[in-house]
Amino acid sequence: MRDWMMLGAMFFLIPLSFRNVFSAYLLWGWSGLIAIQTYMYGFMRDVTYVQLFAIVTLVLLLQGKDREQVKFQSNPVTILMVLFGLHGVLCAVFAYPFLTRNWEVCTDLLKTLLYCAVMPMVVTKRYRLHAMLVIVAIGVSFHGLIEGLKFISSAGAHQSQGNAKLGDNNHFAMIMVMILPILIYLFQY
């Protein structure tokens, strides 16, 4: 049932992502944080939602169809991000061989750095920053809500194990604490 619901949602989300660069960028961030594929068990489990929205964002960004888009500018932060990405690649190259997890972590790092590099070009106005914060809050808080409901329904017996996308229970707890300032800001705003 979840797979069919997600298929129906994709008929709405894919055209929405082609609307403009910012919509595709928001969907890229949302699908990355909410980790949709971890909740699918059928034919929609193998769909790479994040990659789909990332490609749409990058293609629309290269076409330059967004009027509020800013051109890429090199600054000290982008240089540090490039150096950090190179450091990650070198660590994966010189790590113990035959450990596929090295390259998995390295590619996750590079994808996150790409998302961050696109941000100054797309998030150019205050309302765009607020929309991005709302998407981040929705994406991360969804997992907190699910785990909280499990904890309440089990009368405190449920222990969160995290998930494949966000890491183990310690990483999950850290992410839940990190989202609190954003939630407080959005509550006050």
Disulfide bonds with the S-S distance in Angstrom:
none
